[in-house]
Amino acid sequence: MTVVCRQAVLSDVDPLFEMIEEYARQGIMLPRSRKVLERQIGDFVVAEVDGVVVGCGSLCLLGQDLVEVRSLGISEGYKGMGIGSKIIEELIKQARERQIPKIMALTYEVSFFKKNGFTVVDKEIFPEKVWTDCVSCPKQHACDEIAVLKMLS
Ligand SMILES: CC(C)(COP(=O)(O)OP(=O)(O)OC[C@H]1O[C@@H](n2cnc3c(N)ncnc32)[C@H](O)[C@@H]1OP(=O)(O)O)[C@@H](O)C(=O)NCCC(=O)NCCS
């Protein structure tokens, strides 16, 4: 199986929308409309197997020194094959290229992130996050996601 990890392009909007929508229905991700995906397509990386998009992830700049991993997901049937780790590797590479020293995520998949060099931290240390996505999140006052952080410098 050959996995290609590449920058997303506009023709990926539909598969990205479907994948994120499915995880949003399960309460694992925040939904993204097709319009938002079109606008933010440059922030997304996709993983392809035999020309089919089977995974995605994106970076969102939260401040001068902090970037967040968002919308990270792998299609059912392709989990546990290292594809998520490949996407994380690519996102970390891009953050390093942009000289951003810290990368974080809010997640339920703590062991996956630990495996990829992140450590669990207190989410209160990210006020930037609270003022971007969390303000419009239905779980705002009962957030049970775990914050993870990796220092890149
Ligand atoms: C979390 C996720 C992105 C990991 O991607 P992946 O390609 O399955 O991960 P990898 O193969 O690179 O790494 C495997 C690790 O992922 C974790 N994992 C989570 N769900 C898994 C599953 N269904 N099958 C296998 N591994 C899974 C385990 O920690 C596993 O570690 P192990 O191999 O030591 O047991 C993927 O399982 C997924 O899409 N989950 C649902 C969406 C989600 O929660 N995204 C995170 C939002 S921040």
The ligand as a Gaussian input file, in Angstrom:
#p B3LYP/6-31G(d) Opt

LIG

0 1
 C       -6.573000       9.290000      15.844000
 C       -6.336000       8.962000      14.383000
 C       -6.157000      10.234000      13.572000
 C       -5.034000       8.136000      14.315000
 O       -4.713000       7.864000      12.964000
 P       -4.162000       6.415000      12.555000
 O       -3.740000       6.451000      11.148000
 O       -5.156000       5.397000      12.957000
 O       -2.894000       6.335000      13.542000
 P       -1.509000       5.586000      13.333000
 O       -1.732000       4.302000      12.607000
 O       -0.511000       6.520000      12.799000
 O       -1.170000       5.314000      14.838000
 C       -1.892000       4.332000      15.542000
 C       -2.249000       4.864000      16.908000
 O       -3.443000       5.631000      16.822000
 C       -4.308000       5.332000      17.917000
 N       -5.608000       4.873000      17.384000
 C       -6.762000       5.521000      17.631000
 N       -7.797000       4.927000      17.050000
 C       -7.305000       3.840000      16.399000
 C       -7.898000       2.789000      15.631000
 N       -9.225000       2.736000      15.409000
 N       -7.102000       1.831000      15.112000
 C       -5.764000       1.866000      15.348000
 N       -5.139000       2.840000      16.063000
 C       -5.907000       3.810000      16.603000
 C       -3.594000       4.341000      18.784000
 O       -2.937000       5.101000      19.798000
 C       -2.543000       3.735000      17.875000
 O       -1.379000       3.443000      18.600000
 P       -0.847000       1.916000      18.665000
 O       -0.600000       1.504000      17.234000
 O        0.391000       1.997000      19.496000
 O       -1.973000       1.165000      19.276000
 C       -7.478000       8.092000      13.779000
 O       -7.635000       6.927000      14.548000
 C       -8.817000       8.816000      13.645000
 O       -9.168000       9.288000      12.574000
 N       -9.608000       8.910000      14.744000
 C      -10.914000       9.568000      14.730000
 C      -10.795000      11.061000      14.583000
 C      -10.020000      11.699000      15.727000
 O      -10.241000      11.422000      16.898000
 N       -9.085000      12.591000      15.376000
 C       -8.252000      13.309000      16.325000
 C       -8.777000      14.699000      16.463000
 S       -7.592000      15.727000      17.318000

